[in-house]
Amino acid sequence: MKFAVFVKATKDSEAGILPSEQMFAEMMKYNEELSKAGIILAGDGLQPSSKGVRVKFSSTKRIVTDGPFTETKELVAGYWIWECKSKEEAIEWVKKCPNPMPGESEIEIRPIYGADDLGEGFTPELQDKWQQIKAEGEARQKK
């Protein structure tokens, strides 16, 4: 099962305060453990919401709102994509994570839909097309 693992934003991350060298080192050690276990597929930190935008869809209209966004507890400061045997395994790995922020922080785990989860509307033809698109994206990343 694939999981998106989100490091929730804090006032510090939204202020653009970067982790200390020690925190980077601890997180790198943790990421190496994830890699050796075959868990980590991707991951990155995200810049503060002040550098982002939101696009709201209302029928055919698209409304763009510049950040920052006020609800820090609803924002994401970083993410991983993991492949785990179960949600319980993902939880155990998160429990081993060094605190990703100075002070109190939170990590959210969300299962990623697989083709079998998406019902009849995600036809075999659309599944094949999606695999092709993903392969093209992965090839571009390797360049």
N, C-alpha and C positions, 0 to 999 in steps of 0.2 A: 504494500500500500504506500502511496505517496502522500506526504504531508507538507503543507506550508506551515512553517514555524515563524511566527512574527514576534520580534522584539518591540514592545510597545514604547512609544515616545514618552519622554519626560520633559519637564521644564528645561533641564540642561540640554537635552538633545535638540529641542526646538530652538534653543538659544545658540545652537551651533558649537557648543562646547564639546570638543573631541575627547575621546578616552585618553587616559594616561598611557605612557609606555608600558607600565606594568599591566594595565588592563588589556592592552593590545596583545602583550605576550601571553597572558593567561588565556585569552580567547583563541589565540593561534594554537596553543597547546591543545585546547579543547577541540578545535576544528581538525587538528591532526588525528586526534582520537576518533572523531566521526569518520574521517577519511579511511583510516586503517580498518574500521569496522564495516566499511562499505555503505555507510548511511548517507553521507552528504552528497547531493547532486549539484547544488548551486547555493549561493548566498552572497549577500552584500549589505552594506549599510546604506541608508537613504539620507539624503540631505534634508534639512529642516523644511517644513511645509511652506515657509516664507519663500522658498525657491520653486514651489510647485503651483499647479493650477488644478481646478476641478472643472469638469465639463458636465453640466446638467442637461439631461435629455427630457424634452417636453414636446411630445408629438414630433413634428419635424424641426423644431427649434433646438439650437445648441447654445447654451449659455455658459460662457467661460468666466470663472471666478478665480482671481489671483489669490494665492496664500498671503499671509499665514492664516491657518485655520485655528479657531479658538479652543475647540475641545481636545486638548492634548491627550486625554485618556483614550480617545478614539483613533489616534494617529499611530502610524508605524514608523519606527526608526531604523529597522533592519529586518532581514528575513533570511531563512534557509529553505531549501527544498530538500526533503529527506525521503529516503526509501526505507521503510521499516516493516517488520512482520505484522505489527499491530499498533493500535493507538497506545496500548499499555507500554510497548517498547519505546515509542516516541516520548511518552511521559517520563520514563526512566532516564532517557538521554537528557531531557530538559532539566531534570532534577540534578544532573551532574554538571550542568553549565555554571561557569562562574557568573556572578551577578554582572549583567552586561552594562549596568549604569551605576554611577555613584549613588548611594542611597537606595531607596526602594524602587523596584522595577517589576515588570510583569512580562511574561512570554505567553503567547496564545498559539495553540496547535489546532490546525484545521485540515481535515482530510481533503485531498484533491480528487475530483471526479475522475473515474476511469471510464472508458468507452462503455463498459457494461452497465454503468450507473445512469447513463443518459437516455435510456429508453429507445423506442422505435424511431423517433425523429432523427436520431443520429445514425443514419443508414450506413451500411458497409461502404458505400461509395464516398460518403462524407468522411467516414473514418479514414479511408485510404488517402483522401485529399489532405486531411489534417496531419497525417503521418508524413506526407510529402512536404508540407509547409514547415513542420518542425525540423525535418532533416535538412532542409535548405537553410533554416536559421542556425542550426548547429554547425553546418559547414561554414557559414559566414563567420561565426565566432572563432573558428579554428584558424582563420586567416590572419 
